[in-house]
Structure formats: C-alpha cells, structure tokens
Amino acid sequence: MISKNNNFLLKSITTSKLSINEIKQICSLKNQYWKFGINSHLGWFENNVKKFDLHNLFYIKSKLVGYTLLRKRTYRIKNLKNNNHYLYFDTLIIDKKFRGMKLSYLLMSFNNTIIKLSGFFSFLICSNKSIDFYKKHNWVKLNNKSFSVEDHPFYSNGMTFKKKKTKKKIFYFINK
C-alpha cells in the first residue's frame, strides 16, 4: 500500500521486495537510536527478518525519515493445537532531525491501517514510558499475566491493537 502527497510518501513493502539500498537506509536510520553500527544492524536484519515481514517506510522528498517493522509471527492459545499468525510490531523510529514534528503520529496512523488491512492481530512490547503514546493510537495494554513470550525474556509491557477476548485464555507468542 502506498499513501502519497506532494511532501511525503508512506509505503508498506515486504522484505522480499526491498532493495539493497532500502535495507541500508533502514539500518542507517535504526543506527541513529540503537548505536551498534551499520554492519551489526545489517547482520541482525539478515538473521531475523523474514521475506513476508512488512516494512512501513516514511519518506520526505525521497529521504527515509520514519520506519516500522511488522514481523509476521505465530501465536497459540494454551491447550489448543492450532497456531495463528499475528503481526509483531517491532521498531518504530523517526530520523533524529525530524523528531518533535509529530511525524510518528502520521506513521502510526499508517501502521494501524496496514494492520487492519492485513486482518491479523497485532502485538507489541514496550517500556512504561511508551504506553501513553501507543494508547493514543488505539493500542490496549495487556495484563502481563495473560500472555508470555516464549522466545524472548519479558520484563516490560505487552499491548495489542486489535482487541481480542482473552478471558481465561493464555497467549504464547513464538518467533517462527
């Protein structure tokens, strides 16, 4: 999906359709906040991002200024054999030169539209300081006892965009 006006472009693209240049731009943008070095980010990308994951890219005049990664993963409900897919909302970043301009609000609206169009449930992990931001964008904080993340040590908060009935059900999130 692409949303465009004269000043900016928002696009959602799967990993398999990203160019090498776009991947380098993403890693460079991520390195502004998580300073592990471009090569480290490229290695993480290669090892952890799958071909059907979604990348929401926010451009202003052909410069990548915002990015979100929606990773297609699997969850299961305790004691049920069926696995289901969800979008793990991983990474929201705005270029440091463009922060404070409310661009994250525009990117979040786009993210939420992509999540709705996908038809998948969406889940994120965030710090206490980010809860209010996500709540403003229709995300709901989960009771930390109602789910676990099997492949990730979990010490923060889980939130969901599409509210699911979780009464007496335990969700297990798996990175597959």
N, C-alpha and C positions, 0 to 999 in steps of 0.2 A: 504494500500500500504506500502511496506517495501523497503527501499534502504539501502544497507549494503556494507561495505568493511571491511578490517581487523581491522581498527581502530575505526570505528564508526557505529552506526545503527540509521536510521531515520525510524519512523513508524507512521502511521496515524491510529487511532482507535476510534471507537465510545464509548461514555460513558458507554453504556450497556456492553461493552467487557473489560472495565478497571478492573484491580484487586484492591482490597482494598490497597495493598502495593503501586501500581502505583499512586493511588489518594493521599496517604500520601506523596509520593515523590514529586508530583506536588505541593501540599500545602506547603511543606517544601521549595521547590525551590522558590515559589512565596513569601514566608515569608522573603526571603533574601532582597527583594526590598520593599515590602509592609508589614511592620512590625506590623501586627495586631495579631500575634500569630497563631499557627497551628490550634487550635480549631476554631478560627474565620474563617480561610480560609476553613476549613472542613465544617463549617456551611454554608458559602457562596456557596460553591460547591454544597452542598446538595439542597439548596434552589433555585439556579439559573441555574445550568447546567442540560440540558435535555438529555434523553437517546440517541438521534441521533446526538448530537453535536460531533464535531470532535476534537480530541486531537492529535497534532503533537508532538511527543516525539523524542528528540535527545539524544542518549546515546553515551558515550565514555567509552569503557570497562565496560559495564553494569551500569555505573553511569549516572543518568539523569542530563544532563548539559544544556539542552535547551527545551523550551516548548512554544507552541502556542495553543490557543483555538479558534476554528472556530465554532461559535454558529449559528445553523440553525434557522433563524427567518423569519418574514414576512414583506413585504413592499407593499405599494399600491400607485398607481398614483392618484393624486387628481381627483375627479369626476368619477373615474372608480370603478366598484364594485368588480372586480377580485383582489384577493390578490395573491402575488407571493412570492416565497422563495428566500432568499439570505443568504450568509454566513457573519455573523458579525465577523470580525477579532478582537478578544478580547484577549489581553495578548500576549506579546512576551517577553520572559525572557531568559537570559543566566546566568548560575551559576556565581557568582561573582569571583570565582577562574579561570574562563575560559573567562572572558571578555577581550577585546582587542586583541583577536586572530582571528577575522573576522569570527567566527562561526555563527554569526547572518546572514551573507550573505548566508551561506550554508543552514541554516534553512529557510530563506526567499525564496530561490530557490525551496526548497521542498514545502513550503506553496503554492507558486504560481502554482506549478504542481498539487497539490491536488485541488486547486480552479478550475483550468482548467478542470481537470478530473470530478469534480462534476457537471460541466455545469451551476453552479449558478453564479450569480452576487455577488460580494463581496464588502463590505463597512467597513471602519474603522474610528474611531475618534482618533485624535492625537493632541499633543501640537505643537506649532510652531517649537520647536527645533527638532522634529522628521520628519518634512515634507521632508527635503532633503534626509534622509535615505530611506523613502518609495518611493520617486521619482526615486531613483537609481534602484528600483526593480519594475519598470513599474506601479506604482500607480499614479493616477492623482488626484490633489486637485480639489474639487468641489467648486463652488460658494456657499457660505453659505446661500444665499437666494434661492437656487434651491431645498432645501430639509429641512426637520425638523425631529427631533427625538421626537416622541410623549411621550415616557415614560422615557425620560432622559433629564435633564437640559443640554442645549448645549451651551458651551462657547468656544469651540475650533474649530478644523478643521475636515471636512469630506473628505475622499479620497476613490476612487474606483479603483479596479484592472481591471475589465472588463469595458471598456468604453462603456457606453450606451448613446444613443441620449437622451438628457434631454431638448432639446429646448422646451420652453413653457410648460414643464411638471414639476409638483412638486411631489417629492417623500416623503412619510411619512414612517418612519421606526418604527416598532412595535415589542416589545419583546413578542412573543407568544410562 
